[in-house]
């Protein structure tokens, strides 16, 4: 049942694609059968004004005054010591799996 449903969906898709290609080819044929259209005259190229010359180097940045210092009233922040970690236990090794070779061909 499911197989016939898949085939019917594929058949409908192929039929729709065939019909769409017929209308496309009909439109292309009608475009080819049009009388000769007048040619579009070429327009003259406009003259562009010259771009102004910009300096390639930037002016120096203004100097920044020295940053203010914090008053000595603020205590220095210290981080607590990290906890000690126990070493990880040894992981058991994986057992060796025997490999089999295919039988020789005659």
DSSP file (Angstrom, degrees, kcal/mol; ACC not computed):
  #  RESIDUE AA STRUCTURE BP1 BP2  ACC     N-H-->O    O-->H-N    N-H-->O    O-->H-N    TCO  KAPPA ALPHA  PHI   PSI    X-CA   Y-CA   Z-CA
    1    1 A X     >        0   0    0      0, 0.0     4,-1.7     0, 0.0     5,-0.1   0.000 360.0 360.0 360.0 -45.7    0.0    0.0    0.0
    2    2 A X  H  >  +     0   0    0      1,-0.2     4,-2.0     2,-0.2     5,-0.1   0.848 360.0  54.1 -68.9 -32.3    2.8    2.4    1.0
    3    3 A X  H  > S+     0   0    0      2,-0.2     4,-2.2     1,-0.2    -1,-0.2   0.919 108.2  48.1 -67.9 -43.0    4.8    1.5   -2.1
    4    4 A X  H  > S+     0   0    0      1,-0.2     4,-2.1     2,-0.2    -1,-0.2   0.850 109.8  54.0 -66.9 -31.9    1.9    2.3   -4.5
    5    5 A X  H  X S+     0   0    0     -4,-1.7     4,-2.0     2,-0.2    -1,-0.2   0.905 108.5  49.1 -66.3 -40.9    1.3    5.6   -2.6
    6    6 A X  H  X S+     0   0    0     -4,-2.0     4,-2.2     1,-0.2    -2,-0.2   0.908 111.4  49.3 -63.9 -41.7    5.0    6.5   -3.2
    7    7 A X  H  X S+     0   0    0     -4,-2.2     4,-2.5     1,-0.2    -1,-0.2   0.879 109.7  51.2 -66.0 -36.7    4.7    5.7   -6.9
    8    8 A X  H  X S+     0   0    0     -4,-2.1     4,-2.2     2,-0.2    -1,-0.2   0.880 109.4  50.2 -69.6 -35.3    1.5    7.7   -7.3
    9    9 A X  H  X S+     0   0    0     -4,-2.0     4,-2.1     2,-0.2    -2,-0.2   0.916 111.9  47.8 -65.8 -42.1    3.2   10.7   -5.7
   10   10 A X  H  X S+     0   0    0     -4,-2.2     4,-2.4     2,-0.2    -2,-0.2   0.901 110.9  51.9 -64.5 -40.5    6.2   10.4   -8.0
   11   11 A X  H  X S+     0   0    0     -4,-2.5     4,-2.4     1,-0.2    -2,-0.2   0.912 109.8  48.7 -62.5 -42.7    3.8   10.0  -11.0
   12   12 A X  H  X S+     0   0    0     -4,-2.2     4,-2.4     2,-0.2    -1,-0.2   0.900 111.2  50.3 -64.1 -40.6    1.9   13.2  -10.0
   13   13 A X  H  X S+     0   0    0     -4,-2.1     4,-2.3     2,-0.2    -2,-0.2   0.917 111.4  47.6 -65.0 -42.4    5.2   15.1   -9.6
   14   14 A X  H  X S+     0   0    0     -4,-2.4     4,-2.1     2,-0.2    -2,-0.2   0.902 111.9  50.9 -64.9 -40.3    6.5   14.0  -13.1
   15   15 A X  H  X S+     0   0    0     -4,-2.4     4,-2.3     2,-0.2    -2,-0.2   0.916 110.7  48.1 -64.0 -42.9    3.1   15.0  -14.6
   16   16 A X  H  X S+     0   0    0     -4,-2.4     4,-2.2     1,-0.2    -1,-0.2   0.900 111.2  50.3 -65.3 -40.1    3.2   18.4  -13.1
   17   17 A X  H  X S+     0   0    0     -4,-2.3     4,-1.8     2,-0.2    -1,-0.2   0.875 109.8  51.6 -65.5 -35.8    6.8   19.0  -14.3
   18   18 A X  H  X S+     0   0    0     -4,-2.1     4,-1.7     2,-0.2    -2,-0.2   0.928 110.5  47.7 -65.3 -44.7    5.8   17.9  -17.8
   19   19 A X  H  X S+     0   0    0     -4,-2.3     4,-1.8     1,-0.2    -2,-0.2   0.889 111.1  50.8 -64.6 -38.5    2.9   20.3  -17.9
   20   20 A X  H  X S+     0   0    0     -4,-2.2     4,-1.7     1,-0.2    -1,-0.2   0.863 108.6  51.6 -69.1 -33.0    5.1   23.2  -16.6
   21   21 A X  H  X S+     0   0    0     -4,-1.8     4,-2.5     2,-0.2    -1,-0.2   0.836 106.0  55.9 -72.1 -29.9    7.7   22.5  -19.2
   22   22 A X  H  X S+     0   0    0     -4,-1.7     4,-2.2     2,-0.2    -2,-0.2   0.933 109.5  45.2 -64.3 -45.0    5.1   22.6  -22.0
   23   23 A X  H  X S+     0   0    0     -4,-1.8     4,-2.0     1,-0.2    -2,-0.2   0.860 113.1  51.7 -68.3 -32.7    4.0   26.1  -20.9
   24   24 A X  H  X S+     0   0    0     -4,-1.7     4,-2.2     2,-0.2    -2,-0.2   0.920 110.9  46.4 -68.4 -43.0    7.6   27.2  -20.7
   25   25 A X  H  X S+     0   0    0     -4,-2.5     4,-2.2     2,-0.2    -2,-0.2   0.864 111.0  53.3 -68.8 -33.4    8.4   26.0  -24.1
   26   26 A X  H  X S+     0   0    0     -4,-2.2     4,-2.1     2,-0.2    -1,-0.2   0.908 110.1  47.9 -64.9 -41.7    5.3   27.6  -25.5
   27   27 A X  H  X S+     0   0    0     -4,-2.0     4,-1.7     2,-0.2    -2,-0.2   0.891 111.3  50.2 -65.7 -39.3    6.3   30.9  -24.0
   28   28 A X  H  X S+     0   0    0     -4,-2.2     4,-1.8     2,-0.2    -2,-0.2   0.895 110.1  50.6 -66.1 -39.4    9.8   30.6  -25.4
   29   29 A X  H  X S+     0   0    0     -4,-2.2     4,-1.4     1,-0.2    -2,-0.2   0.904 109.1  50.9 -65.0 -40.6    8.4   29.9  -28.9
   30   30 A X  H  < S+     0   0    0     -4,-2.1     4,-0.2     1,-0.2    -1,-0.2   0.851 108.9  51.7 -67.4 -31.8    6.2   32.9  -28.7
   31   31 A X  H >< S+     0   0    0     -4,-1.7     3,-0.9     1,-0.2    -1,-0.2   0.873 108.7  51.1 -69.5 -35.4    9.1   35.1  -27.7
   32   32 A X  H 3< S+     0   0    0     -4,-1.8    -2,-0.2     1,-0.2    -1,-0.2   0.778 106.4  55.4 -71.2 -24.8   11.1   33.8  -30.7
   33   33 A X  T 3< S+     0   0    0     -4,-1.4    -1,-0.2    -5,-0.1    -2,-0.2   0.413  80.8 115.3 -89.9   2.7    8.3   34.6  -33.1
   34   34 A X  S <  S-     0   0    0     -3,-0.9     3,-0.1    -4,-0.2    -3,-0.0  -0.370  75.1-103.3 -66.6 149.6    8.0   38.2  -32.1
   35   35 A X        -     0   0    0      1,-0.2     2,-0.2    -2,-0.0    -1,-0.1  -0.250  55.0 -72.0 -67.3 165.8    8.9   40.7  -34.8
   36   36 A X        -     0   0    0     -3,-0.1     2,-0.2     1,-0.1    -1,-0.2  -0.408  53.7-140.9 -62.7 125.3   12.2   42.4  -34.7
   37   37 A X        -     0   0    0     -2,-0.2    -1,-0.1    -3,-0.1     2,-0.0  -0.559  25.8 -95.8 -85.3 151.3   12.2   44.9  -31.9
   38   38 A X        -     0   0    0     -2,-0.2     2,-0.2     1,-0.1    -1,-0.1  -0.363  44.2-111.5 -65.4 147.3   13.9   48.3  -32.2
   39   39 A X        -     0   0    0      1,-0.1     2,-0.5    -3,-0.1    -1,-0.1  -0.500  26.2-114.9 -79.8 149.6   17.4   48.4  -30.9
   40   40 A X        -     0   0    0     -2,-0.2    -1,-0.1     1,-0.1     2,-0.1  -0.716  33.5-121.4 -83.8 126.2   18.1   50.4  -27.8
   41   41 A X        -     0   0    0     -2,-0.5     2,-0.3     1,-0.1    -1,-0.1  -0.380  26.3-112.6 -68.7 146.7   20.5   53.3  -28.6
   42   42 A X        -     0   0    0     -2,-0.1     2,-0.2     1,-0.0    -1,-0.1  -0.619  30.0-134.5 -79.7 136.4   23.7   53.4  -26.7
   43   43 A X        -     0   0    0     -2,-0.3     2,-0.1     1,-0.1     3,-0.0  -0.618  23.2-104.5 -89.4 148.2   24.0   56.3  -24.3
   44   44 A X        -     0   0    0     -2,-0.2     2,-0.3     1,-0.1    -1,-0.1  -0.405  39.5-105.0 -69.5 150.0   27.1   58.4  -24.1
   45   45 A X        -     0   0    0     -2,-0.1     2,-0.1     1,-0.1    -1,-0.1  -0.592  35.8-125.0 -74.6 130.2   29.3   57.8  -21.0
   46   46 A X        -     0   0    0     -2,-0.3     2,-0.5     1,-0.1    -1,-0.1  -0.450  21.5-117.4 -73.6 149.1   28.9   60.6  -18.5
   47   47 A X        -     0   0    0     -2,-0.1     2,-0.3     1,-0.0    -1,-0.1  -0.759  26.9-142.9 -88.4 128.8   32.1   62.4  -17.4
   48   48 A X        -     0   0    0     -2,-0.5     3,-0.1     1,-0.1     2,-0.1  -0.713  17.7-115.3 -92.1 139.6   32.8   62.0  -13.8
   49   49 A X        -     0   0    0     -2,-0.3     2,-0.1     1,-0.1    -1,-0.1  -0.377  40.2 -95.8 -68.9 153.3   34.2   64.8  -11.8
   50   50 A X        -     0   0    0      1,-0.1     2,-0.2    -2,-0.1    -1,-0.1  -0.441  38.1-118.2 -69.3 139.2   37.7   64.3  -10.3
   51   51 A X        -     0   0    0     -2,-0.1    -1,-0.1     1,-0.1     2,-0.0  -0.540  33.6-106.4 -75.2 143.8   37.7   63.1   -6.7
   52   52 A X        -     0   0    0     -2,-0.2     2,-0.6     1,-0.1    -1,-0.1  -0.365  35.1-107.6 -68.7 152.0   39.5   65.5   -4.3
   53   53 A X        -     0   0    0     -3,-0.1     2,-0.3    -2,-0.0    -1,-0.1  -0.702  34.8-161.6 -83.1 122.7   42.9   64.5   -3.0
   54   54 A X        -     0   0    0     -2,-0.6     2,-0.1     1,-0.0    -3,-0.0  -0.790  27.1-103.2-101.3 147.1   42.8   63.4    0.6
   55   55 A X        -     0   0    0     -2,-0.3    -1,-0.0     1,-0.1     0, 0.0  -0.441  22.2-144.7 -67.4 142.9   45.9   63.2    2.7
   56   56 A X  S    S+     0   0    0     -2,-0.1     2,-0.4     2,-0.1    -1,-0.1   0.701  78.5  68.1 -82.6 -19.4   47.1   59.7    3.2
   57   57 A X  S    S-     0   0    0      1,-0.0     2,-0.3     0, 0.0    -2,-0.1  -0.788  78.5-131.0-103.8 146.6   48.3   60.2    6.8
   58   58 A X        -     0   0    0     -2,-0.4     3,-0.1     1,-0.1    -2,-0.1  -0.631  29.0-103.6 -90.0 150.3   46.1   60.8    9.7
   59   59 A X        -     0   0    0     -2,-0.3    -1,-0.1     1,-0.1     2,-0.0  -0.362  50.1 -89.0 -67.4 155.2   46.7   63.6   12.1
   60   60 A X        -     0   0    0      1,-0.1     2,-0.1    -2,-0.0    -1,-0.1  -0.341  44.3-110.6 -66.7 146.7   48.2   62.5   15.5
   61   61 A X        -     0   0    0      1,-0.1    -1,-0.1    -3,-0.1     3,-0.1  -0.453  37.9 -99.6 -73.7 148.3   45.7   61.6   18.2
   62   62 A X        -     0   0    0     -2,-0.1     2,-0.2     1,-0.1    -1,-0.1  -0.388  44.0-103.9 -67.4 148.0   45.4   64.0   21.2
   63   63 A X        -     0   0    0     -3,-0.1     2,-0.4     1,-0.1    -1,-0.1  -0.464  29.9-130.8 -75.0 143.5   47.4   62.8   24.2
   64   64 A X        -     0   0    0     -2,-0.2     3,-0.1    -3,-0.1    -1,-0.1  -0.792  22.0-118.5 -96.1 134.0   45.4   61.3   27.0
   65   65 A X        -     0   0    0     -2,-0.4     3,-0.1     1,-0.1    -1,-0.0  -0.308  46.2 -83.4 -65.1 155.2   46.0   62.7   30.5
   66   66 A X        -     0   0    0      1,-0.1    -1,-0.1     3,-0.0     2,-0.1  -0.286  51.6-103.4 -62.5 144.8   47.3   60.1   33.0
   67   67 A X        -     0   0    0      1,-0.1    -1,-0.1    -3,-0.1     2,-0.1  -0.393  38.6-106.1 -69.6 143.7   44.6   58.0   34.6
   68   68 A X        -     0   0    0     -2,-0.1     2,-0.3    -3,-0.1    -1,-0.1  -0.392  33.9-123.2 -69.0 148.8   43.7   58.9   38.1
   69   69 A X        -     0   0    0      1,-0.1     2,-0.1    -3,-0.1    -1,-0.1  -0.653  24.1-109.3 -92.3 149.6   44.9   56.5   40.8
   70   70 A X        -     0   0    0     -2,-0.3    -1,-0.1     1,-0.1     0, 0.0  -0.476  40.2-102.2 -74.0 147.4   42.6   54.9   43.2
   71   71 A X    >   -     0   0    0     -2,-0.1     3,-1.2     1,-0.1    -1,-0.1  -0.321  26.8-118.5 -65.8 155.4   42.8   56.1   46.8
   72   72 A X  T 3  S+     0   0    0      1,-0.2    -1,-0.1    -3,-0.1    -2,-0.0   0.480 103.3  81.3 -75.6  -0.6   44.7   53.8   49.2
   73   73 A X  T 3  S+     0   0    0      2,-0.1     2,-0.4     0, 0.0    -1,-0.2   0.800  70.7  89.6 -74.6 -27.8   41.6   53.4   51.3
   74   74 A X  S <  S-     0   0    0     -3,-1.2     2,-0.1     1,-0.1     3,-0.1  -0.559  82.8-127.9 -72.8 124.8   40.3   50.7   48.8
   75   75 A X        -     0   0    0     -2,-0.4     2,-0.3     1,-0.1    -2,-0.1  -0.386  24.0-106.3 -72.5 151.7   41.5   47.3   50.0
   76   76 A X        -     0   0    0     -2,-0.1     2,-0.4     1,-0.1    -1,-0.1  -0.571  33.2-123.8 -76.7 139.1   43.3   45.1   47.5
   77   77 A X        -     0   0    0     -2,-0.3     2,-0.4    -3,-0.1    -1,-0.1  -0.685  30.2-176.2 -86.6 132.7   41.3   42.2   46.3
   78   78 A X        -     0   0    0     -2,-0.4     2,-0.3     0, 0.0     0, 0.0  -0.970  21.3-127.4-126.6 145.9   42.8   38.7   46.7
   79   79 A X        -     0   0    0     -2,-0.4     3,-0.1     1,-0.1     2,-0.0  -0.646  29.1-110.6 -88.6 146.9   41.3   35.4   45.6
   80   80 A X        -     0   0    0     -2,-0.3    -1,-0.1     1,-0.1     2,-0.0  -0.379  45.4 -90.4 -70.7 157.1   41.0   32.5   48.1
   81   81 A X        -     0   0    0      1,-0.1     2,-0.1    -2,-0.0    -1,-0.1  -0.354  45.0-106.7 -67.6 148.7   43.3   29.6   47.5
   82   82 A X        -     0   0    0      1,-0.1    -1,-0.1    -3,-0.1     2,-0.1  -0.454  38.1-103.9 -72.9 146.2   42.0   26.8   45.3
   83   83 A X        -     0   0    0     -2,-0.1     2,-0.3     1,-0.1    -1,-0.1  -0.385  38.5-106.5 -69.2 150.4   41.0   23.6   47.0
   84   84 A X        -     0   0    0     -3,-0.1     2,-0.4    -2,-0.1    -1,-0.1  -0.564  33.6-142.1 -77.5 140.1   43.4   20.7   46.7
   85   85 A X        -     0   0    0     -2,-0.3     2,-0.2    -3,-0.1     3,-0.1  -0.841   9.1-126.5-106.5 139.4   42.3   18.0   44.3
   86   86 A X        -     0   0    0     -2,-0.4     3,-0.1     1,-0.1     2,-0.0  -0.549  40.4 -98.9 -74.6 146.3   42.8   14.3   44.8
   87   87 A X        -     0   0    0     -2,-0.2    -1,-0.1     1,-0.1     2,-0.1  -0.335  43.6-101.0 -65.2 150.7   44.6   12.6   41.9
   88   88 A X        -     0   0    0      1,-0.1    -1,-0.1    -3,-0.1     3,-0.1  -0.423  40.8-106.7 -70.6 145.1   42.3   10.8   39.5
   89   89 A X        -     0   0    0      1,-0.1     2,-0.2    -2,-0.1    -1,-0.1  -0.336  41.1 -93.1 -70.3 156.0   42.1    7.0   39.9
   90   90 A X        -     0   0    0      1,-0.1     2,-0.3    -2,-0.0    -1,-0.1  -0.509  39.1-130.6 -69.9 133.2   43.8    4.8   37.3
   91   91 A X        -     0   0    0     -2,-0.2     2,-0.1    -3,-0.1    -1,-0.1  -0.653  24.8-111.8 -83.8 139.4   41.5    3.8   34.5
   92   92 A X        -     0   0    0     -2,-0.3     2,-0.1     1,-0.1    -1,-0.1  -0.420  35.5-112.4 -69.0 147.1   41.5    0.1   33.7
   93   93 A X        -     0   0    0      1,-0.1     2,-0.2    -2,-0.1    -1,-0.1  -0.477  31.8-105.4 -79.3 152.2   42.9   -0.7   30.3
   94   94 A X        -     0   0    0     -2,-0.1    -1,-0.1     1,-0.1     2,-0.1  -0.498  38.4-108.0 -75.8 143.6   40.7   -2.1   27.6
   95   95 A X        -     0   0    0     -2,-0.2     2,-0.3     1,-0.1    -1,-0.1  -0.394  35.6-104.8 -70.9 150.6   41.0   -5.8   26.8
   96   96 A X        -     0   0    0     -2,-0.1     2,-0.5     1,-0.0    -1,-0.1  -0.601  29.9-146.1 -75.8 131.4   42.6   -6.8   23.6
   97   97 A X        -     0   0    0     -2,-0.3     2,-0.1    -3,-0.0    -1,-0.0  -0.871  18.9-123.7 -99.6 125.5   40.1   -7.9   20.9
   98   98 A X        -     0   0    0     -2,-0.5     2,-0.4     1,-0.1    -1,-0.0  -0.399  22.4-137.1 -68.6 144.1   41.5  -10.6   18.7
   99   99 A X        -     0   0    0     -2,-0.1     2,-0.4     0, 0.0    -1,-0.1  -0.824  11.1-148.3-102.2 141.5   41.4   -9.8   15.0
  100  100 A X        -     0   0    0     -2,-0.4     2,-0.3     0, 0.0     0, 0.0  -0.898   4.8-146.8-110.3 136.7   40.3  -12.4   12.4
  101  101 A X        -     0   0    0     -2,-0.4     3,-0.1     1,-0.1     0, 0.0  -0.763  29.7-103.3 -98.2 148.7   41.6  -12.5    8.9
  102  102 A X        -     0   0    0     -2,-0.3     3,-0.1     1,-0.1    -1,-0.1  -0.304  45.1 -94.3 -67.0 154.4   39.4  -13.6    6.1
  103  103 A X        -     0   0    0      1,-0.1    -1,-0.1     0, 0.0     2,-0.1  -0.367  49.3 -95.6 -67.1 148.8   39.9  -17.2    4.8
  104  104 A X        -     0   0    0     -3,-0.1     2,-0.3     1,-0.1    -1,-0.1  -0.376  37.5-126.4 -66.1 141.4   42.2  -17.5    1.8
  105  105 A X              0   0    0      1,-0.1    -1,-0.1    -3,-0.1    -3,-0.0  -0.686 360.0 360.0 -89.4 142.6   40.4  -17.5   -1.6
  106  106 A X              0   0    0     -2,-0.3    -1,-0.1     0, 0.0    -2,-0.1   0.448 360.0 360.0 -89.2 360.0   41.2  -20.4   -3.9
